[in-house]
Amino acid sequence: MKISITKPGILTTIQDNGRKNYQAQAVPRSGVLDDLSARIANIAIGNDDNSATLEFTYAAAEFKAEADSLIAYAGDGAFLISEGKKLPPERPIFVPSGSTIKLTNNPEGAITYLAIAGGFDVPEILGSKSTYLTGHFGGYKGRNLQSGDFLSSRKDLTMRSQHILHSLKGNQISWPSWYVNRSRLLPADRKTIRIFPAGEFNWFDSESIINFLSKEFSVGLNSNRMGYQLYGNKISRRKNEELLSTAVCPGTIQVTGNGDVILLMADCQTTGGYPRIGQVAAVDLPLCAQLKPNDSIRFTEISRDTAEILYIEREKQLSDLKLAVASRF
């Protein structure tokens, strides 16, 4: 299976679930911003959860199937269209050789993932195929994709992928009636982000804490894969101490010296010197990934234990979805 990029859009990179064991060596995790959407796309075509996907930022991208291919997509940044027909998300889609697929805007979010049966075949570096743009390594030549790039899938398909491909293969684009319902794994309110207190939570005065947990913040224009600048009420300290550089990770919420809020994302540094006021629950990081500039969000506090329980529950739901897909074939 092979595709060529005819239009790369604003930013398109190859990402999997990231580098999880090298933060101590100052290597960021990188990987997908929205791990739920990426995993749903992989599950829909029988891939391993961690198979490399294409991460599209917004729309305006286009690619061509250079060979018969089995794909799936998920996320809220774009819809896939071929010959004027919208292709449905969250399910396997057979695309015959020569088909051109365009991405058009979905106003609901920012990021969309494309999975191909077998996963995209790029070198594994430090246990991951993810692109780390700042470090110029991983993914496809350590960079964002460009027009004329050719991408192939791995040839060792899972038995599940082989069965799905066999059931759909033909002379035209086709897909089944069933789909993997991503919305069932998301909260009804997608603009309220659950956080638990981080290491320096008690460094801030009571009024700032109340505002942080009750007032809206808007996403700044200068937000990117490293982090989001959030604008709202300034956060004031009651404890004026300097913080030695300490561990941070995707989902860490820092407060700068002038009281602004930064939400760290997938390509964030591994340590930082700003005090940490909160940590986004892992299950809500996909909601953060889909935020666009000027979107408004609120934070609400939960316990660390609750965040862990929510994570375990979501993993069980994903395991059940894999079994449900397997039962179709």
N, C-alpha and C positions, 0 to 999 in steps of 0.2 A: 504494500500500500504506500502511496506516495502523493504528496501535494506540493504545489508551487505557490509561493506568495506573489500575487500580482499587485496588491496594494497592502502595505503593512499597517495602515491606520496610524493613530496617534502614538501608541506604544504597544508592541506585541513581543512577548518573550516566551521562552520555554520555562516552565516551572513544575516542580513536583512538591512534595510536602516539606522540603527543605533539609538543611544540614543541622542535625540535632546534637552532634557530639563534639563540636569544635569551638564553642563559645569561649572556652578557657584559653584558646589560642587566638582570641580576638577575631574569629571568623563569624560573621553574622549568619543567622539561620536562613535568611532569604526564603525562597519558596512561594507558594501561592498566597495571595492576600485573603482569599475566600476559600478556605479548605473544604467547606461543605459543598459548594457548587462544583469544585474540581472533583471531589470524590463521587458526587452523584453522577457526573458525566462519565467517569470511569466505570462505576458500578453498572450503569445502563448498558454498556457493551461488554461486560464480563471481564474487564481489566482488573488487575490489582489496584487497590486504592491509591498507591503511591506512583502509579505510572505517570510519566511526563506528559503534560498537557500544554496547549497554547493558552496563554493569558492575554486576552484582548482588553485594552483600556478604551472604553466607549466603542464607537462604530467606525465607519468609513474604511474598513479593511475588506480585502477580497482575496480569495484563493481558488485554485483550480485543482481538481482531482486528476492526477497524472496516471492513476491506475484505479481499478475498482477498490473502493474503500468503505469501511464501516466506521462511522463517526457518531458522536453524541455531543451535545452542548448543554450547558447550564450556566445560570447567572443572570443578572439583571441589567447588563450594560448594552446588550444588542440582541437583535433577532437575526437569524440566518434566513436568507432568501435565495432561491434559485428559479430563474425564468419567471419572475414575478410572483412565485408561490412561497409563502412563509413556511419554513420547516419547523416542526414542533420541537420544543426543548425537552430535555430529561427523558429521552428514549433513544434507542438505536436507530440510525438512519443509514441505509445503504445508498452510496453515491457512486454511480458508474463512471468509468474513466471518461474524461473530457468535460465533466460537469463543472460549471463555475458557480461558486457560492459567494454571496455578498453579505456583509454585515450592515444592518440599518439600525438606527438609534432606538433604544428602549429607554424612555424617560425615567423608569423606575430606579435605575442604578448606574453603576460605572464599569463593572468588570464582568467579563464572560469567559468561560473556559470551553475549549474544544479538545475532546479526547478522540484518539484514533485507536482502533483495535491493536493491541500489542504495546501501545505507548510510543511516543516519538523516540527515535533511535539517535541519541546523542551521547557523547562520552560522560561517564560518571566521574565526578571530581569530589573528593572528600565525602563520599557516601551519598551524593545527590547529583541530579541532572539540572538543578535549578540555575537560572542565570543570576549572577550577582553583578549588576551593571557597574557599580562603583569600582569593584575589583577587577573587572574585565575578564571574568572566568565563568565557566559553567554554561549550560544551555547550548545555543548555537554560536560558537566562536566567541563566547563571552559578551555578546551584544544583543541589542534588539533586532528583530527580523526586518529585512529590507526586501524591496521588490526584486524578484529573480531568485530568491532563496528556495532551494528544494529540500523538503523534509520527508524522510521515510519512516515507516513504523518498524518496530522489531518484528521479526518473522515468527518468533515462537509464541503464537497465540495460545491463550488458555482454551481448554475444551469448551468452556461456556461461550467465549467469543466465536469459536469455530461454529458452534451450533447456531448462534444468532445470525452469523454471516450466511450460513447455508440456507436458513429459513427466509432471508430477505433478498438474496442475490437475484438480479434480473437485468433487464435492459433499461430500467428507469429508476429514478429515486423512489425509495419506498421505506415505510416504517410500520411498526405494529400499532395496534390501538392502545396497548397498555403503556404506562409511563411510570417513572419513579417520582413520586410526589414530594418535591423538596419543601414545599410550603408547610407540610405537616411537621417538619423539623425546626421550623422557625416560629418565634413568638408572634402573636397577633400585632403587637405594637413594635414596629421595627425601628422606631426613633428613640426608644428608651433603652439605654445601654446599662447592663448590670455590671457593677464593679464591687470589689471588696477592698478594704483599706490596705494601702501599701506601707512600706517601712517608715516613712516620715509623715504619715497622716496626722499625727498629733503635733506637728510643727506649726500647723496653721490655726489661725484664730477661729473662734466659734462662728462668727458671722460669715467668714469665707467658706467654712465647711457647709453651712446651711445653704449658701448661694450655690456652691458646687453641686449639691445634691437636690436642688430645687429649680434652678434657673436654666434657661436654654443657652447652649453654645452653638456657634455657627462655624462651619468648616471654611478655612481660609483658602485663598486662591493658590498659595504657594505650598500646598500639600502634595505629597508624593509617596512613593513606596517606602521611604525611610520614616516618614511621620507626617501627622496632620497638625497644622497650627489651628487651634481652636480659639475663637473670639467670644468673649462674654464678660461677666464680672471679673475684675482682677482678684487674684487670690493673695491674701496678706498673711505673712508669718507672725506668729507670736514668739517663735524661737529663732533668734538670729544667730545661727551657727553655720559654719561652712561644712559642706559634706564632702568627704573623700569620695573619689570615684567608686561607684558601687554597681552591682549587677542590675541590668535592665534587660527586657525582652519584649517581643511584640505584645502590645496591650498595656504596657506600662504607661502611666500618665504622670508626666513631669510638670513641675511648675518652675518657670524661669525666674531670674532675678527681678524682673519687673512685673511679676505676677501673672504672666500669660501661661496658658495651658498647652502642652504638647502631648499628643497621643502617638506613641511609637508604633510603627507597623513593621512589615516583614523584613525589610532591609536595614532595620535600625542597628546602631552600634551595640556592642555587648556590655559596655559600661558607660556610666554617665555621672556627672557631678551635680545635676539638679535634683532637689528633693522630690521624692515620689509620693504623690497623694493617693493614687489608686491603681488598681490593676483590673483590666477588663476581664470578665469571665470568658474562658476559652470559647464557650458556645456562642458568645455574642460578637466575637471578632469578625465572623462573616458579615454581620450587619454593618460593622465599621468599614469593611472593605468596599461596600456598595455606596458609601457616602460620596456626594459630589460637592464641589465648592458651593458655598452659601446654604447647603443643607443645615437644618437645625436638629440638634439632639439634646437629650437630657440624660443625666446619670442617676441611677438609683442604687442604693447600697444593699448588698446581700453578704452573707458570711462566706468565708473561704470554704467551709464545709458544704454549704449549699452549692457553690460554684463547682466543687468536685462532683457532687451528686448529679448536677445537671449534665456535666461532661460524661459521666458514666452512663446516664440514661440515653444520651445522644448516640454514644458508641453502640449501645445495645440496639437502638433503632436502626442504625446503619447495618449492623450485622443481620438484622431481620430482613432488611431490604435486599441484601445480597442473596439470602435464601429465597426470597420471593421471586427475584429475577431468575435464579437457577431453576425454580419450579416451572418456569414457562417453557423450558426446553428439556 
